[in-house]
């Protein structure tokens, strides 16, 4: 993907879609992803919005990643962090404010649809190869510093977030494990589609 404009479009659309998916999994109230459960738990304790805690935690992770890798902080990720936090608050506090999922069937449906949408959003967001989300950056930092496989590093970072979320009373439940085991396959499912979209729109741009 050569065009900066096209990269930005894919990046922004991907962020909008993935934050919508994240918000749906939170709204389902069957258990959020490990990091989202941490943010929800902190929001319940402090009164700050979930999006605010997304920004705070991710800014903290930028510093942690720099310390682990002994490299300069990835300041380019700050814009991504702020947008993710603002979009999650937009979806949860404005768009989904009146959404009511009071029965188990609707909760399961919204959780599964949320995971699928999240996977599609991530697959789009990854195409431009911009700065990593600090959560993914932490995984890579652990992998490099301690010479771990990506899978092991991912498991460790998720376990850390899950542990803290449990301690502070974050929403851990069956949905947490659905997200943990489902998000990878969802991203993999949509990755070829996202790549085909990149090729298609690049060709369209060149013919204009």
N, C-alpha and C positions, 0 to 999 in steps of 0.2 A: 504494500500500500504506500504509494509514493506521495500522493497529494496530502499536504498538511490539513487542508480543509476537510477532505474526505476522512482522514484519520480522526479529526476532532468530532466530526458528525457521528462516526461509529462509536467513539469513546463516550460521548455525551448520551447518545441514545441507549447504549449499553448500560450506563450508570442509572439512567431513568428507569429502565426495565428491571434491572437487578434490585434496585431499592424498592420497587413495587413488589417484587417477589419476596424480599426479606420482610416487608411490612405485612404481607399476607400470611407468612408463616408465624409472625408474632401475633397477629390478630386471631389466628386459629385457636390460640390458647391451649395447645396440646403439648407445649414444650418447644422452646426456640432453639436455634443453633447455639453452640457453646458461647461464642463471643456476643451474640445478640442477647442471650440469657443474662450474661454479665451486665450488659448495658441496661436491660430492662430492670434487673435487680437494683442496680445503682440508682436508676431513675425513681424506683419505688421508695428507696430510702431517703433520697435527697430532695425530691420534688423537681429536679431538673428534667428536661425532656430526654427521651431516649436518643434523639439525634444529637443533643448536646453531649451526652456521654460517649456517643460514637466518635465525635470530634476529639474530646478530651483523651479518651483511651488511645486513639490512633496517634495523636500527637505525642503521647507518652511512649508509644511503641517505636516511633521514629527515633527517639533518643536511645531506647533500649537496643534497637537494631544496630545503631552506630556504635554503641558500647560493645556489643557482642562481636561485631565484625572488625572493630577498631578502624572504621572508616568514617568519612564525613556524613552527617545526617542527610537523609534524602528529602531536602526541602521541597523538591518538585511535587512530592506527594501531598503537600498541604492543601492545594486547591482541590484535589480529588477528595480528600477527607472532608473538607467543608461542604462540598456538594453532596456527598453521600449523607452526611448528617442532616443537612437542610431538607433533602428529598425524603428521607425517612420520616421526618417530622411532618412534612407536607402530606404524605400519604396517610399517616396514622392520625394526625390531628385535624385534618381538613377533609380529605377525600373519604377516608374510612371511618370517620368519627361516628357516624350513625349506623354503620354496618353491624348487624346483630347475628351472631352465629351461636344460637342458644341450644342447638341440639347437636349430638355427636356426629351425625351424618354430614351436616353442613361444615362442621369443624374439620372432619377428615378430608372432605372435598377441597376446602380452601387451603389446607396444608399441602396436599398433593399438587394442586394447581400452582401454589406459590413456589414449590420446589422446582417445578418445570419452568415457570417464568424466570425464576432466579438463574437456573442453568442457562437459559437462552440469553439472558442479559449478560452473564459473565462471559459467555462465548463471544459476544459482540465486543464487550469491553476489552477483552484481551487482544483483539486483532491489531489495533494500532501500536501495541507494544510500548505504551507510555509507562510512567513510573508505577511500580508495584504498590498495591494496597499494603499498608504497614503490617497487616496481619499475615499476608503472604510473604512480606519482607522478613518477618520474624522467623517463619518457617525456613526460608532460604538462609538466613543468618545462622540458625542452629545447624543446618545441614553443612554449611561451609566451615563453621568454627569447630564443630565436634565430629566432622567427617561422618555424618549420618546419611542414610538414604532419605530421599524426599518423603517417602511414606512414614518412616520413623519420626522424622522431624515434624511432619504434619500432626502425627498422633500425639507427640509430646506437647506441642503448642496448644492443640485442642484440649488436651487433658488439663493443662494449666488453667485455661479459661473456664473449663467445666468445673474444676475444683473450687475456684474462687466464686463462681456463680452459685454453686451449691451452698457455700459458706454464708453468702449474703442473701440467700433465699430467692435466687433467680428462677425463672420458670423452666425447670428441667423436667422433661417427660418423654413419652413415646415419640413425640414429634422431634425431639432433639436427635434421636437415633435415626429416625427417618431421614432427616436432613443430612446427618453425618454420612450415612451410607448411600443416600440418593443423589446428593449434589454432584459427585464425581461423574456417575453415569449420565446425569442430565446434561452436564457440560460437554461430555464426550459425544452425546447424541446430537447436539446442535453445532458442534465444532465444524463439521463439513459444510453445513448450511451457511454458517457465518462466513466461511472462506469463499463459498460460491457467491455470496452476496457482495463480498469485497471485489471479486473478479468482475461481476456484472456491473457494479456501479463505477468501477474504474474504466471499463469499456465505454459506458455511457458518457462519462466525463470526457473521454478522449475524442468521442465523435461529435461533441457539441462545439 
